């Protein structure tokens, strides 16, 4: 099975299964929030971002980049963990209701599929420069910037680990 075809495991969903779950939540009038990222090495900034995103609605869906898209964004040697493991870790967080893996450059396609009420992005963005902003608005949603200042970086943490492990 590919990352996109995997069956739901707890709170980790294929895109098709996620769409079905979203329909159930919408029938209950739940407000859907979407957050996304690589989440290659989970750190406090990620946890704060996801917690703040969850406060915006009733259900938090987290979309994570596939292994291939992480490599394209972050370079060779990344991700450190495969998408299935990153998804499993995120799904274990109490603020997260669903996790889905996506392989596209951004989450515009997923936004069109699930039509979140809110697309939450971290503080390294502004409402005006969120890549998916126009798609969110076209689908009837809004963009919110949440989390603490961008003082945490998986890339920096990985760099420090590599530097300290050199002989």
N, C-alpha and C positions, 0 to 999 in steps of 0.2 A: 504494500500500500504506500502511496506517496503521502507527503505531509498534508495535502489538500483532501485526500480520500480517507484519512483515518477516522475510525468510528469514535463517537463520543466516549471519553473515559472520564467519569466524574464531571468535572467542569471544563474539560478540554473537548472542543467540538470541531467537526468538519464544518465547512462553510454551509453545506446543505442542512446539516443538523442544527447549526446555529440559527439559520433562517426560521426553521420550525419552532425553535425555542423562543425566538423573538416574537413570533406570532402569539404564543401562549402568554408571554409577558404583556404584550400590547392588549390582549383581550382582558387582562386584569388592570389595564390603565397604568401600568408601570412606565416610568420615565427612563429611557435607555440612554446611558452615557457610554461613549466609546473613547478609549485611550489606546495609544499605540507606541511601539518602540522596539528596539533590538533586545533589551534586557539580557545582555550577554553575561554580565556579572552583576547580580542584584545587589544594590547598595541602598543606603538610607534615603538618598534623593529619589530613587524609584519608589520606595515605600511611601514616602511623603506625597509624591505626585499621585500615586494610585489612591491613597487615602483621601486626598483633596478632591480627586475626580469622583470618587464614590459619593461624596457628600452632595454632589450636584443632582443626583437622581436616585431612582429606586434600584436600578440594575447596572452594574459595571461590566462591560465587555472589554477585554484587553486583546488587541491584535498584535501579534509579534511577527517580526520579519523572519522569513525562512532563512536557512543557512546560506543559500546562494545570495540572497539579497543583503544579508549582513556582510558577506565577503565583498560584495560590490560597494557597500557604503563604508566599511571599516578597513578593508584591505586584507591581504593574505595573512593567514594565521588566526583569523576570526571567522566564526564565533569560537569561543573556548568550549562551549557546550552545545550539543545539537538542539535543534528547535523543540524536539519532543521533551527533552529534559527542562529546557527553559519554560516551556508551557506548563509542565507538571509543577514546577516550583511556584510559578505565578498563581496557578489554580489553587494552591494550598493557602494562599493569603485570604483572610476573612473578608476583605473588602471586594474581592474579585468574584463575580458570578459566572463568568464564562471567559474562556481563552480560545482564540482561533489563530492559526498560522496563515500568513499571507505572503505571496511571492512577488507581488508587483512592486514597482518603485515607490509608490505611496498607497495610502488606503482609500483613494477615491472610489475604486471599484467596490470595495467592501461597504463604503458609506452608501453607495447607490443600492446595494443589496439589502442592508439592514435599516437604513434611514434612521440613524440615531437622533434623538432629540438634542443631544449635546455632544460635540466633539471636543474633548479636553486635551490640551497640549501643555507641555512644560514651559517653564519661564525662559527657556532659551528662544522662545517665539514671542511674537506679538499677535494680536488678533488679526492684524493686517497682513502678516507674512506667513501665516499657516498655509502650506502648499495646497491643502484640500479645502480651503475656506469657501471657494465658490461652489464646490460640489455640495458641501454641507448646507449652505444657504439655499441652493437649488432644490435640495431634498427637504426643505422646511425646518432645518435645525439651526443651531447657533454654535459658535466657537467660544470656548472659555479657556483662559490661561490659568493654570493652577500649579501648586507645589511651591517649594522653597526656591530661593535663588540657585542658579546652576553652579553650586559649589562642589558637586560630586560628579565624577566621570569614570565610567568603567574603563575607558581608554587610559586615563591617567593612573588608575589603580593597577591595571595590568602592566603598564610601563614601569611602575615602582617595583612590582613583584619581579619582573624580568631583570631590572637593574640590580636588585638586591640578591638575586640568585646567580649572578655572574661570578665566576671565580676570581 
